[in-house]
Amino acid sequence: MSNDTRHARPAQAVAITVTLPGVLVDLFPGSTRSVEMSASTVDEMIDELDRRWPGMRDRLCDSTPAIRKHINVFMDGERAKLDTPIEPGTKVFVITAISGG
Amino acid sequence: MAKHVLILIGTRKGAFILETDSKRKSWGLKGPFCATWPMNHVVGDPATGAIYGGGGNEWFGPAVWKSTDLGESWTHSSEGLAYGSGAEPITAVWSVAPKNGSLYAGVQPAGLFRSDDRGETWQHVEGLQQHPSRPKWSPGGAGLILHSLVPHPNDENQLWIGISAAGVFYTSDRGRTWEPRNKGTRADFLPEGENYPEFGQCVHNLVVAAGKPDRLYQQNHCGMYRSDDGGKSWQSIEKGLPSSFGFPVAAHSSDPDTAFMIPLNGDTAGRYVPDAKAAVWRTRDAGETWQALREGLPQQNAYFGVLRQAMATDRLEPVGVYFGTSSGTLFASADEGDSFAPIAEHLPVITSVETIVVER
């Protein structure tokens, strides 16, 4: 899955902290709940997650492409989309929505 | 080394495995596997011993899970298991079939994918989407799903599929081109006079007879059928059965004239076993006559159904017959259906039952 060109980081990338849901981390051995990385959009953030743990993008995004219906990405209390920019120092929370039965 | 039978069980809350020796007297249950995802179909590859499970999770989407150590550990992948951007995304894998080193996956919304590296990556078999009937396919009750995958036993270029509610389709060029094969099967839900269309039937399940690749058995929303010409034409075999409605059909693993069905009480009557009395119905003459097999099955207050992929046979002698209920019980017969016993209870809703015989 990794591809150096696709995952190249832009010069303006910034440091952020991403918190992942435990049920996602359970699917990827070696992954962690808290992730430090550089990314300037949610799309780049998910690319970086996929680079570290191949296949994680498919779990968070569908082929539309969009963040999956029952996955929420929150920044500063607001839901984000793939093209939402991320400011320096932002804490990003990836959360599973209420679902199932 | 001794023969062991593994019953591979897909449920709404993960995969499970029941294991026994060749006597099939006592069973051990392992699971739940696959992170308790809804698993629509769990199958074994007799050539490699690998186990594959197709499913879809509300949060995380579709994937095919794989175990190469008989369920001890699992990985998953959906790399390439997607339509192009802008198309309706895939929500779940509904069927999996290994054959001749390839692995097929049927998905929702209906489409076909193939993996040539044992489930690591997937390629879209685009020819099916390009069939001229595609814009007119309508979903069944469970959605527009490709649920039945029947590879030809001896020819890797031939494959039959079942889509609800588009019907049966066939390819002889490994998926490049397709033709509908529904002649003789009814669509009672269409207007009067339009009940035998070229496509649009609600096929529920499709299997190939042992040692007779041109013979197929089909459980349809509207009747039970047999074909002796690879699906070019179908004959009704529902005479003698208590209803024309059901979901699963299972073929005997060595006798092409023997098949098993579980008719339910109708599509608007709860879809339970008829009269709340459970029975597997067996034919020994390719559907000419049927026998109800009830020994060991509940004969009162049985309000369960059996879903389309939830019945299977094994390859031992005599052949074992297994089915799982919507109320989470797995019934087993080691005598070709003459008698049954529950071998697991209180499981989640059972969506699929398959078998694999391994040496260990």
Boltz contact constraints between the chains, C-beta under 6 A:
constraints:
  - contact:
      token1: [A, 58]
      token2: [B, 78]
      max_distance: 6.0
  - contact:
      token1: [A, 59]
      token2: [B, 60]
      max_distance: 6.0
  - contact:
      token1: [A, 62]
      token2: [B, 89]
      max_distance: 6.0
  - contact:
      token1: [A, 63]
      token2: [B, 82]
      max_distance: 6.0
  - contact:
      token1: [A, 63]
      token2: [B, 83]
      max_distance: 6.0
  - contact:
      token1: [A, 63]
      token2: [B, 89]
      max_distance: 6.0
  - contact:
      token1: [A, 64]
      token2: [B, 89]
      max_distance: 6.0
  - contact:
      token1: [A, 65]
      token2: [B, 85]
      max_distance: 6.0
  - contact:
      token1: [A, 70]
      token2: [B, 58]
      max_distance: 6.0
  - contact:
      token1: [A, 70]
      token2: [B, 59]
      max_distance: 6.0
  - contact:
      token1: [A, 96]
      token2: [B, 59]
      max_distance: 6.0
  - contact:
      token1: [A, 99]
      token2: [B, 58]
      max_distance: 6.0
  - contact:
      token1: [A, 100]
      token2: [B, 58]
      max_distance: 6.0
